[in-house]
Amino acid sequence: MTSPQLPARPSPGPVPGPAAVSWTLVAGLSALALLWPLTGLTGALGTGAPRALTIIGVTAAVWIGVVGLGRVPRPVLTLTLTGLAYGLVATVIGTLVPVLSGFGPGGGPAWTLVPALAFDTMWGALAGVAAAGVQRLRGGAR
């Protein structure tokens, strides 16, 4: 007596995990922190609140536009990490530019580092939520 041959079952493929974060995109978007010293050194956009609000508005619009309209996977995580990287870039620039310009030691008190990074990270997360909303309105990520 022989046992009947059962057809071989196809082995299930690996279950796709969440898409990876594009570190190149995070680095590129966080480079917008360079607008602060560039506008300060060139005098573009003036000084004070108008300059700050313009830079913040342009940065937020670019982040939300690129990630939301570009259908980047995991928009909240991507822009949260972008916010953190932006804060790190801004901190390094804020420390180095005064030193390299001959104005003495740069940066502020060391205790401000953690709140500043937390603020930039939170700002990135909020931009990520907005970008996810844009993606949802456009029909979701591909």
Buried (B, 14 or more C-beta within 10 A) or exposed (E): EEEEEEEEEEEEEEEEEEEEBBEEBBEBBBEBBEBBBEBBEEEEBEEEEEBEEBBEEEBBEBBBEBBBEBBBBBBBBBBBBBBBBBBBBBBEBBBEBBEEEEEEEBBEEEEEBEEBBEEBBEBBBBBBBBBBEBBEEEEEBE
